[in-house]
Amino acid sequence: MTNPLPRLIERFFGHRLAHQRNVSPHTIASYRDTFKLFLKFAHRRTGKFPSALRLEDFDAELVIAFLDDLDSERHASPATYNLRLTAIRVFFRFLAFEEPAYSGQIQRVLAIPGKIGSKREVQFLTRNEIEAILSAPDRRTWVGRRDHVLILTAVQTGMRLSELVGLDRSAVTIGTGAHIRCFGKGRKERTTPLTKILNVTLKTWLDEPPAGNGNALFPTVHGERMSPDTVQYLLAKYVLTASKSCSSLRSKRISPHVLRHSAAMELLDAGVDSTVISLWLGHESTRSTQPYLHAHLAIKEAALAKIDPFNGQSPGRFRAGDELLAFLDKL
């Protein structure tokens, strides 16, 4: 009898994700990494090679053992744990349509709960820290000018790293109604207006001859598209340079995503409604903007200022009035 599992996995990635759901390449890559880890674990656990594993082997016990291994051996964070579990759940929902005879096994896997982890306040940069990092690139060189406009675009548009490196020169509209277009999570197109300074900076950058024959907005010196790792390396280099004049940067772990958080906090500090910020950042839900409200100390201080002080007096013990006692006695 032919083993259907390899065919199902191929159909899941090639047809279900790529064609029916049209998910982004980043999501497919994340699910792929989960399945590589899962299949290697299943091989160690069962002694069967991945291509010889059968659907019967993919039960709740094996999935739980895999998640426990992530926790104990790989020391995965709750976020990573839940990310791996999500990929497995999506596959088993696909199986529910393809192989309904295994519904009992599928439901037991889908019932596996995720892990609740502690949530830290979002990290972001102050205005002085942003300006220090923007001053770090040497704008007398082509690379320095590229890196300056890249960081400025990141901190003023709040784009994700994948969105930044995926930008083409044609995505930028300069002049009246200046804006920049990108494709975010779920292949959703988003248009972000440009500030005056970013409008001028991008115009100057676009006036320079592009490197190579590529169309990337932020290319390498060879004209190729920059990788996410390259951007992270460059940012770390400029943060180190900026920390010599801005000591507060030394105690912060700064990634490209922190620039995105900083853009959100700048908007929040300017009084922009959190719903608008959610649209600006391309969030799926306005709930994703709530962490910025929790992290904004000024908002908390403003709320505290509205509370009348106690003036050092104890509120004392509550004593009901006679009318209230009389009412209770009649019940």
BELUR-V476615 format. One line per field, one symbol per residue. psi: psi as a letter, one per 40 degrees, with the letter a starting at -180 (. if undefined). A space follows every 50 residues. Layout:
BEGIN
psi: ???
END
This chain:
BEGIN
psi: hhheddddddddddddddddefiidddddddddddddddddddddeeiid eeiidddgiddddddddddddddefiidddddddddddddddddddddge efddddddddehiihhiihiiihiiiddddddddediheeiddddddddd ddddeddfiiddddeehideehhiahfhihiihaiefhhhhhiiiddddd ddddddeihihaeiehdgiieeeihiidddddddddddddddedegdddd eihhiddddddddddddddeehidddddddefidiedeedddddehdddd dddddehhiefehheaihhiidddddddde.
END
